[in-house]
């Protein structure tokens, strides 16, 4: 058996949509158990929604939950008795092999750092997600946890990405820094400096700078940037993908000769959405903490939570966390060694 | 009559593709004249390619051209006798009402500043483009000229965008700052500070922060960001748009029941590409200089140059440059006045 702790209390749409997502994922994975920290008022609802899986769902009482609007300070004060705190503690104690939260990102960051600890050398964990591309998925990080980063922090993020892939058996992932030009003299000073550090610490994996239009090529395994750039890039593409799929549907409805194709076309649009959807609906991972922590955004609906939970199950099953730590430690020494 | 100076010498594909683009645009605009600064070796080619419009094309001799790889210092040394320098001088002297260059962006920036001057209060011009959205086009700036900007420089860019719209008769454009959250406490310090300045100087136009997924909504007239963020956002969406249109074509060819639709579908794809293409193929404007200066990227093909030239013709005809300057001066005083 295999256990994930799910904190469903902080989402905008309420925990009930999450119960339905949990039921689907439990159905798909007969070896999966879930720990659900819930305030008492929700226990009966949860039991009803998950009654078919009662032997694989453990409801844990908690006293509060952290709202999206709550300041991180509140997370520290009320954290341990909140649904999020109880979920992370279940992972820290070994009862669960991973945590998914639909809640406040800042609070998740603080509580994960405190209860799970971070990899040596990482000050603040980063948010990462794998986005689909023309070929292999691309691990993009940071997506908003660290708005500004020093060259060394950017380089550490690169080494973390390499370690993440090595923990999954991919020994020579190709990683790049997001920049506004490919030549080594392009872009801001801190990115150029980070490039030098990565070239020194991991020359076999570092592929130099990549530009925005390289994101979907599929030639890279990971793309490293500060949280501001990553958030902007990801959200802008989400906006465009939404618009383009609407536009295609409109094109068909407005055309007399094509309108009758809509039923056929709907099927194709569904398949395209499915191909690009893990990026748009799936969650983000908190990398740099000692554990498997993932989050979905506050507006997550049933589909989003289901994707994120499926993804976390897969990641947790296929990755060797001890390997990630040892690979990262080894690469870090290369970063810190004198030239 | 109405004249544009076109510098076609610096592009990667050579000047001949530009001659064809010029011919199409001359055909579409019977009141348009072009000034083409060209090295002597190209005069005969140009005369042949544009023979139908010989009464509306003035070929001006120049002694050199600035390559894409040239350092800006070279632009200053050889600038005035280069094709780019001759084109900008034609605008500065009033012989042309606008300039389009297929050449080096850094050199265009330096020579435009020197020969045309900048609006009072603007240190460095910005690159801007209008991208299509669900509703009205969105003026996005900066796109790469200024990688980092102070709060005051960001705010000036916002005022420049407002002035740009007012010079076109739109008195209350809605402008926003690109950020990673909508709340006023989100994002980096410099953006929050710029927000305060814009709120003070232009409360009737400033709409607060916008996120990446708002870019294509069409609710805004202008979106302001530093050149790093703007470049990343624009190029990432270009990459996704390319991939999505390929993916749709692939979906059809791979489906037995849909394959026969490809001829019909090709028509729809073309129309979608046309709707989104001004952003992908059109040029960028250099805003903040005293004049109408536009550029296309070095890899520009015939279609790209044609779009950019058409766009410049339209912008130059519809905008009142004196009005832009006076609006900007007035707004700037609001920015500089004590609180």
Interface residues (C-beta under 8 A of the other chain):
Chain A: X133 X134 X144 X147 X148 X178 X180 X187 X188 X211 X212 X213 X214 X215 X216 X217 X225 X227 X228 X229 X231 X232 X233 X234 X235 X236 X237 X238 X239 X240 X241 X242 X243 X244 X246 X247 X248 X251 X252 X255 X257 X258 X261 X264 X268 X271 X272 X275 X276
Chain B: X133 X134 X144 X147 X148 X178 X180 X187 X188 X211 X212 X213 X214 X215 X216 X217 X225 X227 X228 X229 X231 X232 X233 X234 X235 X236 X237 X238 X239 X240 X241 X242 X243 X244 X246 X247 X248 X251 X252 X255 X257 X258 X261 X264 X268 X271 X272 X275 X276
